[in-house]
Amino acid sequence: MVKSRRFPFRSRLIAATFLVLPFTAVQGSSATTPQPAQPSPPPITARGVPDSFADLAARLLPAVVNVSTTETLHGDEDSDGDSGEDDSGPEVPNFPEGSPFEKFFHDFMNHQNGQDGTPHKAQALGSGFIIDPSGIIVTNNHVVRHAEKITITLQDNTELKAKVIGHDDRTDLAILQVTSPKPLPSVTFGDSDTHRVGDWVLAIGNPFGLSGTVTAGIISSRGRNINQGPYDDFIQTDAPINRGNSGGPLFDMDGKVIGINTAIYSPSGGSVGIGFSIPSNEAIGIINQLRKNGKVTRGWIGVRVQDVTQEIADSLNLKPARGALVAGTEPKGPASKADLKTGDVIQALDGKPIEGRSLPRLIAQMPAGTKVELTVWRHGKIIQTSVVIGTLPEATPKKAETPESKSADDGKALNLNALGLSVSPITPDAQEKYGIASGQKGIVVSKVTDDGPASERGLHPGDVIVEVQQERVLSPEDFRKKIDAARKAGRHTVLMLLQDQDGTRWVPLPIDDGK
């Protein structure tokens, strides 16, 4: 049973303005000269809540569809779609332990759920919306991924079979095609960049399979990164969104689609007023490519970057704390050919200031062959460099991690208790234990103390420290010397370049002796 909670709200928003009056100080019988009144700030006003969303909802509902999928699962596999059902399934009655009824119901439920190894059909529900009267439908990729059968149900309960004509894993978008004897109602995209935090929005979809559900709210925030991929730039809304809303539209008050509802934050599985939508301006280019080619190609310069935090900026003596810190470049990639180096800070793209997490998304939107100008901070100096954008290579499966061996050679380990870690040379035993590539330079983290500075910054045994303060680390003793030099220079943190199974990253590590 889904619990709902209703909240009262005012029918109008009333703006409060303050009148600024001159202040006259009186001392005894004489008064000071009155000071001229300061101009009043302009009043802050807010548009009232619409009397009703009914007319807008009635116009938009016919273009929003229910997406139902069927796939065959084997054993205890889980469906990827938004089923809207309780994943735990029905509870088994509490029979006495060892009772024959207990075994009977256990075996029965396992058979029903396919947990006895037999293949079984699984159904999932999601949402979508029609963008072309000929039958082109937008939804989330995770709604239709692996589906063997896709059925679209219109607002008038008409059912149509659909096929996937294109999908994109990185942005979680998919395009479906249905065939209808008559033109279908459709909606159009709006400009998501023109909408501000606080603007009213409508979400329409099929939460928990309840088709044609309309909810209202506001844009709660913009540019949200929820760690779903390198292109995260979500609109956050408090319009109630639940399982089954995935792939449905987020409308502005003109009835334009400004977002595709994709994810929610929810400890309980239901709406807590934190939903995330893909902005229309990001989705339109992807959708156009999927309609035309069935796949998406993206711009790429072959660089791994991260945001410049205040600690990283302090470690580099960089002011202000802004830009994309280069953590690595792909050999023979566009960035490498343009002589970008690990430790560079990219501060502007074609003259426009950027942050680390926005660079991959901005580059991805540009076609291969485009020449861009990068403003780069390097060791206290600003340089300009040109990069010709390439095409993002197809993803390749990661190699399996090397199993741990009996032990690593910790005989030459250097213990730095104040930093909460121990480091060792990269020996053949350490390479085998941690899966370190042959020829890797640096030192390996052999131990991390719980709740120590290194642990708090996400270091783990097996991480390789390649650089400290943008200088190569050759041995544990070399590492100690660089830490001591940073302390003598009055630094509170050092910037380390780490190599792990996922690549390279920069980590600021406190060095204040735990004080």
Buried (B, 14 or more C-beta within 10 A) or exposed (E): EBEEEEEEEEEEEEEEEEEEEEEEEEEEEEEEEEEEEEEEEEEEEEEEBEEEBEEBBEEBBBBBBBBBBBBEBEEEBEBBBBBBBEEEEEEEEEBEEEEEEBEEBEEEBBEEBBBEEEEBEBBBBBBBBBBBEEBBBBBBBBBBBBBEBBBBBBBEEEEBEBEBBBBBEBBBBBBBBBEBEEEBBBBEBBEBEEBEEEBBBBBBBBBBBBBBBBBBBBBBEBEBBEEBEBBBBBBBBBBBBBBBBBBBBBBBBEBBBBBBBBBBEBEEEBBBBBBBBBBBBBBBBBBEBBBEEEEBEBBBBBBBBBBBBEBBBBBBEBEEBBBBBBBBBBEEBBBBBBEBBBBBBBBBBEEEEBBBBBBBBBBBBBEBEBEBEBBBBBEEEEEEBEBEBBEBEEEEEEEEEBEEEEEBBBEBBBBBEBBBBBBBBBBEBBBBBBBBEEEBEBBBBBBBBEEBBBBEBEBBBBBBBBBBBBEEBEBBBBBEEBBEBBBEEEBEBBBBBBBBBEEBBBBBBBBEEEE
